[in-house]
Amino acid sequence: MKHTPSCLQQGTLALILLILTPFCATAQAHSDDQDQAMFSESDFYAVIPEVVSATRITQKLTEAPASISLIDRDMILASGALNVTDLLRLVPGFQAFHVNANKFGTTYHGVSDDFPRRLEVMVDGRSVYLPLLSTVDWNSLGLSLDDIERIEVVRGSNAPAYGSNAFLGAINIVTRSPYTETGGSLKLLGGSQNTRRVEGRFSAPVGNTQVRVSLGHDQNDGSDRFGDGARNQYLNLSGTLAPTLADTVLLQAGFSDGYADRGDLGNIDEPSPISKRDHRASYQFLRWNHVTDSAGETQVSAYHNYLNLSIPSPSVADLVEYEGLPAGFATALLAQNPDFRLDGEHGKTELYDIELQHTQPWVPDQATLVWGLGYRQEIAQSGVLLQERGRINEERWRLFGNLELVPADAMTLNFGAMLESSSTSADSAELSPRVALNYRPDEQSVIRTAYSQAFRMPSLLDKNAQSIIYDPAGDVMDIVVVPNSDIGPERIKTAEFGYYRAFQSVPGHFDVRIFVEDVDNAISSFWITNDDLDGRERLSANNASWRNSGAEFQLRLQPLEPLWLLLNYSYINTTDFTVDKGIPKGGLERKNKPQTPLHTASMLLNYNFAPRWNFSLAQYYMDMVDWDEGGYRDSYNRTDVRLAKEWNLPAGQRLSGALIFQNLLGDKYSEFYRYNEFDQRTYLQLQLEF
């Protein structure tokens, strides 16, 4: 792939700015009172952090078979982010984008459309991946950033631990335990796009159970050009109970509803409609942990997710304006096609999941085995996306395990695999294995090599999508999409080399990952001929393949007590991208435009420059990219700034305020659709803790 000198210069300039900015900031004066810093995390890197999301075994980063990025409470506060997807800009190799003002997406290593579908996203281990849309609907999560303790991001395929949805990686959002907080808080935020946000939290013991309640209301008017606004309100309950010293029970439940406008913002000469998409979501989650006498642990979890998406039927005037139909014909067409909508995000979906997991140390400090099995039922119904196929059910079984061996003090071996089967797949069960060797030359560093092969089972939508339009007489007018029951799983082979080092003299770490990923049998649109109105119809097929190769690194340092810095960079070269579109669309294509940004970089600097004053600076750079559906987007730089002050009040209460600037330098840019421009934005936040 060719890269113009001007773009290389932009990328180089961005990296220079990212590197030089923190050194300029450290030259500022600081007082001896910095031990009162609001967001100090000097103890965080005193030891190497432990994670669970790579293998389901609690491991230090130097023992895990994958590169893992942690987004902790301090990073969440310092970033000034207003939603979870913005936080993922701080993870090397990730691309986050606004599809429109209130539709968000995130992908790992590019190659995506407005419905990224190859990442598993979990909240405390509960999958929030939607069978109906084959993606995550961030609007309906009903999750406040204040609810989050940390986010563990596995960079690279994690199907051996969490299955098909973790084809390219896994995100586990870990919420704050009710035991870690007592009391309440009230937060108000307002600013650009007429944003109004109110959030409340309260945690207290109820008998021998610690309970937390969080609720909120969030609303904005969207962009001035499109008025693509949104509103959401939510209520979450979380309770932790320890009936015995060996048992812990976690119960969670939540509800959210609201709306978020949807639309294709790629063309203003022939404007597309903006549709108001209502959502109503709920979940229930139960997890029981029991520690056995032999130092093992048994975990049983069960949960249910429900989501109802609703878009109103179009009017005759809508079809006249947006489809160019005569009014009389439009009236008859709507009568014959009552489920027709101007946007596809319409329908109901449910997910039931139950899982048993057991962890057992075989030989103390030398061998640990985790294994388990799970059952999942996915249900979807949509008159728009599935039509006459009605209510679709799929059952999936999974059997997984990971063996951690420590044959020598300086060496760790991980052997993991996931076996998955589907009730609707014509193929046999698929096995996704991984092997990794970690060598520790000293206590603070590790050299890791790993190889994995993973499969992504087709989703309900991949196999069952159907869209047919009937003329006023009831005859087929246009076959738009047809189902494909023969579609098979996607496959990825990954080889990687990693190096991680935790620093001693200066708190922090350095992490680098070098990788090659070969994706084949990838699912994309395929076109076949027919005899209807436009002479063609679309289906999903295993018709694409590509290779990702490159490197990514993360550097985190705390050179002074009041100052810490995070620096990320990734180089991702997507080559050999081929897709067979079928004869009506030109057959085999070899795309030359970048399907993945060649360079992405981010920096987060946090500085407590005076007692109870905090300043943070974030810088983001993304190279040019050609998004599927969204089109070709130029590279951009974005600068965010946050200034915060804290006051102690009587009776142990605390008041804090923050002024947040996003895209401070004000150069508008487009992240996905051409005319969905991200401009300069300002927000004021106040929070009372009591």
C-alpha positions as CSV (number, residue, x, y, z in Angstrom):
1,M,0.0,0.0,0.0
2,K,1.4,3.4,-1.0
3,H,1.5,6.2,1.5
4,T,1.9,9.8,0.4
5,P,4.8,11.9,1.8
6,S,2.3,14.4,3.2
7,C,0.5,11.8,5.3
8,L,3.8,10.4,6.5
9,Q,4.8,13.9,7.6
10,Q,1.6,14.3,9.4
11,G,2.1,11.0,11.3
12,T,5.7,11.9,12.1
13,L,4.7,15.3,13.4
14,A,1.9,13.8,15.5
15,L,4.4,11.3,17.1
16,I,6.9,14.1,17.8
17,L,4.2,16.2,19.5
18,L,3.2,13.2,21.6
19,I,6.7,12.5,22.7
20,L,7.7,16.1,23.4
21,T,4.6,17.3,25.2
22,P,5.1,15.5,28.5
23,F,8.7,16.6,28.7
24,C,7.6,20.2,28.3
25,A,5.0,19.7,31.0
26,T,7.4,18.3,33.5
27,A,9.3,21.5,33.4
28,Q,6.5,23.2,35.3
29,A,7.0,24.0,39.0
30,H,5.5,21.8,41.7
31,S,5.1,22.2,45.4
32,D,5.8,20.0,48.4
33,D,2.1,19.6,49.0
34,Q,1.6,17.2,46.0
35,D,1.1,14.3,48.4
36,Q,-2.5,15.6,48.5
37,A,-2.8,15.0,44.7
38,M,-6.4,14.1,43.7
39,F,-5.6,11.3,41.3
40,S,-2.3,10.0,42.6
41,E,-1.6,6.3,41.6
42,S,1.9,6.0,42.9
43,D,1.1,2.6,44.4
44,F,-0.5,1.1,41.2
45,Y,2.7,0.0,39.6
46,A,4.4,-1.0,42.9
47,V,3.7,-4.6,41.7
48,I,2.9,-6.0,38.3
49,P,-0.9,-5.9,37.8
50,E,-2.9,-9.0,37.7
51,V,-5.5,-9.8,35.1
52,V,-8.1,-12.6,34.4
53,S,-9.4,-11.8,30.9
54,A,-6.7,-13.6,28.9
55,T,-7.1,-17.2,30.3
56,R,-9.8,-16.9,33.1
57,I,-6.9,-17.6,35.5
58,T,-5.7,-14.8,37.7
59,Q,-2.3,-14.0,36.3
60,K,0.3,-11.3,36.4
61,L,0.8,-9.5,33.1
62,T,4.2,-11.3,32.9
63,E,2.4,-14.7,32.9
64,A,-0.5,-14.0,30.5
65,P,-0.3,-15.4,27.0
66,A,-1.5,-12.1,25.4
67,S,-0.8,-8.4,25.4
68,I,-3.3,-6.7,27.7
69,S,-4.0,-3.0,28.2
70,L,-5.5,-1.8,31.4
71,I,-7.7,1.3,31.6
72,D,-7.9,2.2,35.3
73,R,-9.9,4.8,37.4
74,D,-7.1,7.4,37.0
75,M,-7.1,7.1,33.2
76,I,-10.9,7.3,33.1
77,L,-10.9,10.5,35.1
78,A,-8.0,12.1,33.3
79,S,-9.2,11.3,29.8
80,G,-12.3,13.5,30.1
81,A,-14.1,10.8,28.1
82,L,-17.9,10.9,28.0
83,N,-18.4,7.3,26.8
84,V,-16.7,4.0,26.9
85,T,-15.7,3.9,23.2
86,D,-13.7,7.2,23.7
87,L,-11.6,5.4,26.4
88,L,-10.6,2.7,23.9
89,R,-8.7,5.4,21.9
90,L,-6.1,4.9,24.7
91,V,-5.4,1.3,23.6
92,P,-2.8,0.7,20.9
93,G,-4.2,-0.9,17.8
94,F,-7.8,0.2,18.5
95,Q,-9.8,2.6,16.4
96,A,-12.9,4.3,17.9
97,F,-15.2,6.4,15.9
98,H,-18.5,8.3,15.9
99,V,-20.7,6.9,13.1
100,N,-23.0,9.8,13.8
101,A,-23.4,12.1,16.8
102,N,-24.8,9.2,19.0
103,K,-23.8,6.0,17.3
104,F,-20.4,4.7,18.3
105,G,-18.1,2.0,17.1
106,T,-14.8,0.5,18.0
107,T,-12.6,-2.1,16.2
108,Y,-9.2,-3.6,16.6
109,H,-6.9,-3.5,13.6
110,G,-9.5,-1.8,11.3
111,V,-11.3,-3.6,8.5
112,S,-14.8,-2.6,9.7
113,D,-18.1,-1.0,8.8
114,D,-20.5,0.9,11.0
115,F,-21.3,-2.4,12.8
116,P,-18.0,-3.7,14.1
117,R,-18.6,-7.4,14.8
118,R,-15.3,-9.2,15.7
119,L,-14.8,-8.0,19.2
120,E,-16.2,-9.5,22.4
121,V,-17.4,-6.9,24.9
122,M,-18.3,-8.0,28.4
123,V,-19.4,-6.3,31.6
124,D,-18.1,-8.4,34.6
125,G,-17.9,-11.3,32.2
126,R,-21.4,-10.9,30.9
127,S,-21.4,-10.6,27.1
128,V,-23.2,-7.6,25.7
129,Y,-22.7,-8.6,22.1
130,L,-26.1,-8.5,20.2
131,P,-27.1,-11.5,18.1
132,L,-29.6,-9.4,16.1
133,L,-27.0,-6.7,14.9
134,S,-23.8,-8.7,15.3
135,T,-22.2,-5.9,17.3
136,V,-22.5,-3.9,20.5
137,D,-25.1,-1.2,21.0
138,W,-23.3,1.3,23.2
139,N,-26.4,3.5,23.6
140,S,-28.4,0.8,25.5
141,L,-25.7,-0.4,27.9
142,G,-26.9,1.9,30.7
143,L,-23.4,2.1,32.2
144,S,-21.9,5.1,33.8
145,L,-18.1,5.7,33.7
146,D,-18.3,6.1,37.4
147,D,-19.4,2.4,37.7
148,I,-16.2,1.2,36.1
149,E,-13.2,0.1,38.2
150,R,-11.1,-0.9,35.2
151,I,-11.2,-2.2,31.7
152,E,-9.1,-5.2,30.7
153,V,-8.4,-5.2,26.9
154,V,-6.9,-8.3,25.4
155,R,-5.2,-7.2,22.2
156,G,-5.3,-10.1,19.8
157,S,-7.7,-13.0,19.3
158,N,-9.0,-14.3,22.6
159,A,-11.4,-17.0,21.2
160,P,-9.6,-19.7,23.2
161,A,-10.9,-18.1,26.4
162,Y,-14.2,-16.4,25.4
163,G,-15.3,-17.9,22.0
164,S,-16.3,-16.7,18.6
165,N,-17.1,-13.1,19.5
166,A,-13.5,-12.5,20.7
167,F,-12.2,-13.2,17.1
168,L,-9.9,-10.2,17.1
169,G,-9.8,-9.3,20.8
170,A,-11.8,-9.0,24.0
171,I,-12.9,-6.1,26.2
172,N,-13.9,-6.9,29.8
173,I,-15.4,-3.9,31.7
174,V,-15.0,-4.6,35.4
175,T,-17.4,-2.6,37.6
176,R,-16.6,-1.4,41.0
177,S,-17.5,-3.8,43.8
178,P,-20.1,-2.4,46.2
179,Y,-17.7,-3.3,49.0
180,T,-15.2,-0.8,47.8
181,E,-17.4,2.2,48.3
182,T,-19.9,3.5,50.9
183,G,-22.0,6.6,50.6
184,G,-23.3,8.4,47.5
185,S,-22.5,10.9,44.8
186,L,-24.4,13.2,42.5
187,K,-22.9,14.3,39.1
188,L,-24.1,17.0,36.7
189,L,-22.6,17.6,33.3
190,G,-23.7,20.0,30.5
191,G,-22.2,21.5,27.4
192,S,-21.9,21.3,23.7
193,Q,-24.8,19.9,21.6
194,N,-27.0,20.9,24.5
195,T,-25.8,17.9,26.5
196,R,-27.6,17.4,29.8
197,R,-26.4,14.6,32.1
198,V,-27.4,13.7,35.6
199,E,-26.0,10.7,37.4
200,G,-26.5,9.4,41.0
201,R,-24.9,6.6,42.9
202,F,-25.4,5.2,46.4
203,S,-23.8,2.3,48.2
204,A,-24.7,0.9,51.6
205,P,-24.9,-2.3,53.6
206,V,-28.3,-4.0,53.8
207,G,-28.1,-6.7,56.4
208,N,-25.1,-8.9,55.4
209,T,-25.3,-7.6,51.8
210,Q,-23.5,-4.6,50.3
211,V,-25.8,-2.9,47.7
212,R,-25.2,-0.2,45.2
213,V,-27.8,1.7,43.2
214,S,-26.8,3.8,40.2
215,L,-29.1,5.8,37.9
216,G,-28.9,8.5,35.4
217,H,-30.4,10.5,32.6
218,D,-28.4,11.6,29.5
219,Q,-29.6,13.7,26.6
220,N,-28.2,15.8,23.8
221,D,-29.5,17.4,20.5
222,G,-26.8,16.0,18.2
223,S,-25.1,17.9,15.5
224,D,-26.4,21.2,14.2
225,R,-26.5,19.9,10.6
226,F,-28.5,16.8,11.2
227,G,-30.1,17.2,14.6
228,D,-29.3,13.5,15.3
229,G,-29.9,13.6,19.1
230,A,-30.3,11.0,21.8
231,R,-31.8,10.4,25.2
232,N,-31.1,7.6,27.7
233,Q,-32.1,6.8,31.3
234,Y,-30.9,3.9,33.2
235,L,-31.1,2.1,36.6
236,N,-28.6,-0.4,37.9
237,L,-28.6,-2.6,41.0
238,S,-25.6,-4.5,42.3
239,G,-25.3,-6.6,45.4
240,T,-22.5,-8.6,46.9
241,L,-23.1,-11.3,49.5
242,A,-20.6,-13.5,51.4
243,P,-22.8,-16.1,53.2
244,T,-19.7,-18.0,54.3
245,L,-15.9,-17.5,54.2
246,A,-15.8,-19.8,51.2
247,D,-18.7,-18.4,49.2
248,T,-19.4,-15.1,47.4
249,V,-22.5,-14.2,45.5
250,L,-22.8,-11.3,43.0
251,L,-26.3,-10.2,41.8
252,Q,-26.8,-7.5,39.2
253,A,-29.8,-6.2,37.3
254,G,-30.4,-3.2,35.2
255,F,-32.8,-1.4,32.9
256,S,-32.4,1.4,30.4
257,D,-34.6,3.1,27.7
258,G,-34.4,6.0,25.4
259,Y,-33.7,6.8,21.8
260,A,-30.8,7.5,19.5
261,D,-31.2,8.9,16.0
262,R,-29.8,6.9,13.1
263,G,-28.9,7.9,9.5
264,D,-26.3,7.7,6.7
265,L,-24.4,11.0,6.8
266,G,-22.2,10.4,3.8
267,N,-24.1,12.6,1.3
268,I,-25.8,16.0,1.7
269,D,-26.6,16.4,-2.1
270,E,-29.0,13.4,-1.7
271,P,-29.8,13.5,2.0
272,S,-30.7,10.3,3.8
273,P,-33.4,10.2,6.4
274,I,-32.6,10.5,10.1
275,S,-34.7,7.9,12.0
276,K,-35.5,8.0,15.6
277,R,-34.6,4.5,17.0
278,D,-36.1,3.8,20.4
279,H,-34.5,1.2,22.7
280,R,-35.6,-0.6,25.8
281,A,-33.1,-2.9,27.5
282,S,-32.7,-5.0,30.6
283,Y,-30.4,-7.6,32.1
284,Q,-30.2,-10.0,35.1
285,F,-26.9,-11.5,36.2
286,L,-26.0,-14.0,39.0
287,R,-22.5,-15.3,39.8
288,W,-21.6,-17.7,42.6
289,N,-18.0,-18.4,43.6
290,H,-17.0,-21.2,46.0
291,V,-13.4,-21.8,47.2
292,T,-12.8,-25.5,47.7
293,D,-10.7,-27.1,50.5
294,S,-8.0,-28.0,47.9
295,A,-7.5,-24.3,47.1
296,G,-9.5,-24.6,43.9
297,E,-12.5,-22.4,42.9
298,T,-15.8,-23.2,41.3
299,Q,-17.8,-20.5,39.6
300,V,-21.3,-20.7,38.3
301,S,-22.8,-17.8,36.4
302,A,-26.1,-17.2,34.6
303,Y,-27.5,-14.1,32.9
304,H,-30.2,-12.9,30.6
305,N,-30.0,-9.9,28.2
306,Y,-33.1,-8.3,26.5
307,L,-33.2,-5.5,23.9
308,N,-36.1,-4.1,22.0
309,L,-35.2,-1.7,19.2
310,S,-38.0,0.2,17.5
311,I,-38.1,2.5,14.5
312,P,-41.4,4.1,13.4
313,S,-42.9,3.3,10.1
314,P,-42.1,5.8,7.4
315,S,-44.8,8.2,6.1
316,V,-45.9,8.6,2.5
317,A,-44.1,11.9,2.5
318,D,-40.9,10.2,3.6
319,L,-41.0,7.8,0.6
320,V,-41.8,10.7,-1.7
321,E,-38.8,12.7,-0.4
322,Y,-36.2,10.0,0.1
323,E,-37.2,7.3,-2.4
324,G,-38.7,9.6,-5.1
325,L,-41.9,7.6,-5.3
326,P,-45.3,9.0,-6.4
327,A,-47.6,9.6,-3.4
328,G,-50.3,7.1,-4.6
329,F,-47.8,4.3,-5.2
330,A,-46.1,5.0,-1.9
331,T,-49.4,4.7,0.0
332,A,-50.1,1.3,-1.6
333,L,-46.5,0.1,-1.1
334,L,-46.6,0.8,2.6
335,A,-49.9,-1.0,2.9
336,Q,-48.3,-4.1,1.3
337,N,-45.1,-3.9,3.3
338,P,-46.1,-3.0,6.9
339,D,-42.6,-3.9,8.3
340,F,-40.7,-1.6,5.9
341,R,-38.4,0.9,7.7
342,L,-35.9,3.5,6.5
343,D,-33.3,2.0,8.9
344,G,-32.6,-1.6,9.7
345,E,-32.0,-1.3,13.5
346,H,-35.5,-2.6,14.4
347,G,-36.4,-5.8,16.2
348,K,-36.1,-7.8,19.5
349,T,-33.2,-9.9,20.7
350,E,-32.6,-12.0,23.8
351,L,-29.7,-14.0,25.1
352,Y,-29.7,-16.6,27.9
353,D,-26.3,-17.9,29.1
354,I,-25.3,-20.3,31.9
355,E,-21.7,-21.4,32.6
356,L,-19.8,-23.6,35.0
357,Q,-16.1,-23.0,35.5
358,H,-13.5,-24.6,37.8
359,T,-10.0,-23.6,38.6
360,Q,-7.7,-26.0,40.3
361,P,-4.0,-25.7,41.2
362,W,-2.5,-29.2,40.4
363,V,0.9,-28.5,41.7
364,P,1.4,-25.4,43.9
365,D,3.0,-22.6,41.9
366,Q,3.8,-25.0,39.0
367,A,0.5,-26.1,37.3
368,T,-3.0,-24.5,37.3
369,L,-5.9,-25.7,35.2
370,V,-9.1,-23.9,34.5
371,W,-11.9,-25.6,32.6
372,G,-15.5,-25.1,32.0
373,L,-18.6,-25.6,29.9
374,G,-21.4,-23.3,28.9
375,Y,-24.7,-23.1,27.1
376,R,-26.1,-20.1,25.3
377,Q,-29.5,-19.5,23.6
378,E,-29.7,-16.6,21.2
379,I,-33.1,-15.3,20.1
380,A,-33.9,-12.7,17.5
381,Q,-37.0,-11.4,15.7
382,S,-37.2,-8.5,13.2
383,G,-39.7,-7.8,10.5
384,V,-37.0,-5.6,8.9
385,L,-33.9,-7.7,9.1
386,L,-35.4,-11.2,9.2
387,Q,-38.9,-10.7,7.7
388,E,-40.8,-14.0,7.1
389,R,-38.2,-16.0,8.9
390,G,-39.9,-14.9,12.1
391,R,-38.4,-15.7,15.5
392,I,-34.9,-17.2,15.1
393,N,-33.3,-19.4,17.7
394,E,-29.8,-20.6,18.0
395,E,-28.2,-22.8,20.7
396,R,-24.5,-22.8,21.3
397,W,-22.4,-25.1,23.4
398,R,-18.8,-24.4,24.5
399,L,-16.1,-26.4,26.3
400,F,-13.0,-24.5,27.2
401,G,-9.8,-24.9,29.2
402,N,-6.4,-23.4,29.9
403,L,-3.4,-25.2,31.4
404,E,-0.7,-22.9,32.9
405,L,2.6,-24.7,33.5
406,V,5.7,-23.2,35.3
407,P,8.4,-25.7,34.5
408,A,11.1,-23.3,35.7
409,D,11.1,-20.1,37.8
410,A,11.7,-18.0,34.6
411,M,9.3,-19.8,32.3
412,T,5.5,-20.0,31.9
413,L,3.6,-22.1,29.4
414,N,-0.1,-21.6,28.5
415,F,-2.1,-24.1,26.5
416,G,-5.7,-23.0,25.9
417,A,-8.6,-24.0,23.7
418,M,-12.3,-23.4,23.1
419,L,-14.6,-25.9,21.4
420,E,-17.8,-24.4,20.1
421,S,-20.8,-25.9,18.4
422,S,-24.0,-24.3,17.0
423,S,-27.4,-25.8,16.5
424,T,-27.8,-24.0,13.2
425,S,-24.4,-24.6,11.7
426,A,-24.0,-27.3,9.0
427,D,-20.3,-27.6,9.9
428,S,-19.0,-29.6,12.9
429,A,-17.8,-28.0,16.1
430,E,-14.8,-25.8,15.7
431,L,-11.7,-25.8,18.0
432,S,-9.8,-22.6,18.6
433,P,-6.4,-23.4,20.2
434,R,-3.6,-21.2,21.6
435,V,-0.1,-21.9,22.9
436,A,2.2,-19.4,24.4
437,L,5.6,-19.4,26.0
438,N,6.7,-16.7,28.4
439,Y,10.3,-16.3,29.4
440,R,11.2,-13.9,32.3
441,P,14.8,-12.8,32.3
442,D,14.1,-11.0,35.6
443,E,11.2,-10.4,37.9
444,Q,10.1,-7.2,36.0
445,S,10.2,-8.3,32.4
446,V,8.9,-11.0,30.1
447,I,9.5,-12.2,26.5
448,R,6.4,-13.8,25.1
449,T,5.8,-15.9,21.9
450,A,2.4,-17.1,21.0
451,Y,0.4,-18.8,18.2
452,S,-3.3,-19.2,17.9
453,Q,-6.0,-20.3,15.5
454,A,-9.5,-19.0,16.1
455,F,-12.9,-19.3,14.5
456,R,-15.8,-17.0,14.5
457,M,-19.1,-18.8,14.1
458,P,-21.6,-16.9,11.9
459,S,-24.1,-14.8,13.8
460,L,-27.9,-15.1,13.6
461,L,-27.9,-12.1,11.3
462,D,-25.1,-13.4,9.1
463,K,-27.1,-16.6,8.3
464,N,-30.7,-15.4,8.4
465,A,-30.8,-11.8,7.1
466,Q,-33.7,-11.4,4.6
467,S,-35.3,-8.4,2.9
468,I,-38.0,-8.6,0.2
469,I,-40.2,-5.7,-1.0
470,Y,-43.6,-6.5,-2.5
471,D,-45.4,-4.4,-5.0
472,P,-49.0,-3.1,-4.4
473,A,-50.4,-6.3,-6.0
474,G,-48.5,-8.5,-3.6
475,D,-45.9,-9.7,-6.2
476,V,-42.2,-9.6,-5.5
477,M,-40.9,-6.2,-6.5
478,D,-37.3,-6.4,-5.2
479,I,-35.3,-9.1,-3.5
480,V,-32.8,-7.1,-1.5
481,V,-31.2,-9.6,0.9
482,V,-31.5,-13.4,1.0
483,P,-30.4,-15.8,3.8
484,N,-27.5,-18.2,3.4
485,S,-27.7,-21.3,5.6
486,D,-24.5,-22.7,4.1
487,I,-22.3,-19.8,5.4
488,G,-19.3,-21.1,7.4
489,P,-17.1,-19.8,10.2
490,E,-14.4,-17.1,9.7
491,R,-10.8,-18.1,10.6
492,I,-7.8,-16.2,11.9
493,K,-4.2,-17.5,12.4
494,T,-2.0,-15.3,14.6
495,A,1.7,-15.4,15.4
496,E,3.0,-12.8,17.8
497,F,6.1,-11.8,19.8
498,G,5.8,-9.6,22.8
499,Y,8.0,-7.9,25.4
500,Y,6.8,-6.3,28.7
501,R,8.9,-4.6,31.3
502,A,7.8,-3.0,34.6
503,F,10.2,-0.3,35.7
504,Q,11.5,-0.1,39.3
505,S,13.2,3.3,39.6
506,V,10.3,5.1,37.9
507,P,6.9,3.6,38.3
508,G,5.5,2.4,35.0
509,H,5.9,-0.1,32.2
510,F,6.7,-0.7,28.6
511,D,4.8,-3.2,26.4
512,V,5.4,-4.0,22.7
513,R,3.6,-6.5,20.5
514,I,4.7,-7.6,17.0
515,F,2.2,-9.6,15.1
516,V,1.1,-11.3,11.9
517,E,-2.7,-12.1,11.5
518,D,-4.1,-14.0,8.5
519,V,-7.8,-13.8,8.2
520,D,-9.7,-16.0,5.7
521,N,-13.3,-17.1,5.0
522,A,-14.3,-13.6,6.4
523,I,-17.9,-12.8,6.0
524,S,-19.0,-10.0,3.7
525,S,-21.6,-9.1,1.1
526,F,-21.9,-11.2,-2.0
527,W,-24.2,-10.4,-5.0
528,I,-26.0,-12.8,-7.2
529,T,-28.3,-12.2,-10.2
530,N,-32.1,-12.5,-10.2
531,D,-35.1,-11.4,-12.4
532,D,-36.5,-8.7,-10.1
533,L,-36.5,-4.9,-10.3
534,D,-32.7,-4.3,-10.2
535,G,-31.6,-7.8,-11.3
536,R,-29.5,-8.6,-8.3
537,E,-29.8,-9.7,-4.6
538,R,-27.3,-9.7,-1.7
539,L,-26.4,-12.4,0.8
540,S,-23.6,-12.9,3.3
541,A,-20.8,-15.3,2.2
542,N,-17.3,-16.3,3.2
543,N,-15.7,-14.2,0.4
544,A,-13.0,-12.0,1.9
545,S,-9.4,-12.4,3.2
546,W,-6.6,-10.2,4.3
547,R,-3.3,-10.1,6.3
548,N,-2.5,-7.7,9.2
549,S,1.1,-7.3,10.2
550,G,2.8,-4.7,12.3
551,A,3.7,-3.6,15.8
552,E,2.2,-1.7,18.7
553,F,3.6,-0.4,21.9
554,Q,2.5,1.2,25.1
555,L,4.6,3.2,27.5
556,R,3.4,4.4,30.9
557,L,5.6,6.4,33.3
558,Q,5.3,8.3,36.5
559,P,8.6,10.3,36.7
560,L,7.3,12.5,39.5
561,E,4.7,12.0,42.2
562,P,2.3,14.6,40.7
563,L,2.9,13.5,37.0
564,W,2.2,10.5,35.0
565,L,2.2,9.8,31.2
566,L,0.7,7.2,28.9
567,L,1.9,6.9,25.3
568,N,0.5,4.5,22.7
569,Y,1.4,3.9,19.0
570,S,0.5,1.2,16.5
571,Y,1.7,0.5,13.0
572,I,-0.8,-1.8,11.2
573,N,-0.3,-2.8,7.5
574,T,-3.3,-4.5,6.0
575,T,-2.3,-6.3,2.8
576,D,-3.6,-8.9,0.3
577,F,-7.2,-7.7,0.9
578,T,-9.5,-9.5,-1.5
579,V,-13.3,-9.7,-1.6
580,D,-15.5,-11.5,-4.1
581,K,-18.5,-9.3,-4.7
582,G,-20.1,-11.6,-7.2
583,I,-20.7,-11.1,-10.9
584,P,-23.3,-8.3,-10.6
585,K,-20.8,-6.2,-8.6
586,G,-17.7,-6.9,-10.6
587,G,-16.4,-10.1,-9.1
588,L,-13.1,-10.4,-7.3
589,E,-11.7,-7.1,-6.0
590,R,-8.3,-6.4,-4.6
591,K,-8.6,-3.2,-2.6
592,N,-5.7,-0.8,-2.6
593,K,-7.1,1.9,-0.3
594,P,-6.1,1.4,3.4
595,Q,-8.7,-0.8,5.1
596,T,-6.9,0.0,8.4
597,P,-5.1,3.2,9.5
598,L,-1.4,2.6,8.9
599,H,-0.5,4.8,12.0
600,T,-2.5,5.4,15.1
601,A,-1.2,7.2,18.2
602,S,-2.5,8.5,21.5
603,M,-1.1,10.2,24.5
604,L,-2.5,11.0,28.0
605,L,-0.7,13.3,30.4
606,N,-1.9,13.9,33.9
607,Y,-0.4,16.6,36.2
608,N,-1.4,17.8,39.7
609,F,0.2,21.2,39.5
610,A,-1.1,22.5,42.8
611,P,-3.0,21.1,45.9
612,R,-6.3,19.8,44.7
613,W,-5.8,21.1,41.2
614,N,-5.5,18.6,38.3
615,F,-4.6,19.1,34.6
616,S,-4.7,16.5,31.9
617,L,-4.0,16.6,28.2
618,A,-4.9,13.9,25.7
619,Q,-3.8,13.8,22.1
620,Y,-5.1,11.4,19.4
621,Y,-4.0,10.7,15.9
622,M,-5.4,8.4,13.3
623,D,-4.1,7.9,9.7
624,M,-6.3,7.8,6.6
625,V,-8.6,4.9,6.2
626,D,-11.3,3.5,3.9
627,W,-14.2,2.4,6.1
628,D,-16.7,-0.1,4.6
629,E,-19.9,1.9,4.1
630,G,-18.4,5.0,5.6
631,G,-15.9,5.6,2.8
632,Y,-12.4,7.2,2.6
633,R,-11.5,9.4,5.6
634,D,-8.5,11.6,5.9
635,S,-6.1,11.5,8.8
636,Y,-6.8,13.7,11.8
637,N,-5.4,15.0,15.1
638,R,-7.5,15.7,18.1
639,T,-6.5,17.5,21.3
640,D,-8.6,17.1,24.6
641,V,-7.9,19.1,27.8
642,R,-9.4,18.6,31.3
643,L,-8.9,21.0,34.2
644,A,-10.3,19.9,37.6
645,K,-10.5,21.3,41.1
646,E,-11.6,19.7,44.3
647,W,-12.9,21.1,47.6
648,N,-13.4,19.4,51.0
649,L,-16.7,20.2,52.6
650,P,-18.0,19.7,56.2
651,A,-19.0,16.2,57.4
652,G,-16.6,14.5,55.1
653,Q,-18.3,15.6,51.9
654,R,-16.4,16.5,48.8
655,L,-17.2,18.7,45.8
656,S,-15.3,18.6,42.5
657,G,-15.6,20.4,39.3
658,A,-14.1,19.9,35.8
659,L,-13.9,21.8,32.6
660,I,-13.5,19.5,29.6
661,F,-12.5,20.6,26.1
662,Q,-12.6,18.1,23.3
663,N,-10.9,18.9,20.0
664,L,-9.6,22.0,21.6
665,L,-7.7,23.3,18.5
666,G,-11.0,23.3,16.7
667,D,-10.1,21.7,13.3
668,K,-13.2,19.8,12.2
669,Y,-12.7,16.3,11.0
670,S,-14.8,13.3,10.0
671,E,-14.4,9.9,11.7
672,F,-16.7,7.7,9.7
673,Y,-19.2,9.4,7.5
674,R,-18.0,12.4,5.5
675,Y,-20.5,14.9,6.9
676,N,-20.5,13.7,10.5
677,E,-18.0,16.3,11.6
678,F,-16.4,16.4,15.0
679,D,-16.0,20.0,16.0
680,Q,-14.7,21.8,19.1
681,R,-16.8,20.8,22.2
682,T,-16.9,22.1,25.8
683,Y,-18.4,20.6,28.9
684,L,-18.7,21.6,32.6
685,Q,-19.0,18.9,35.2
686,L,-19.8,19.1,38.9
687,Q,-19.8,16.2,41.4
688,L,-20.8,16.0,45.0
689,E,-19.7,13.0,47.1
690,F,-21.3,12.4,50.5
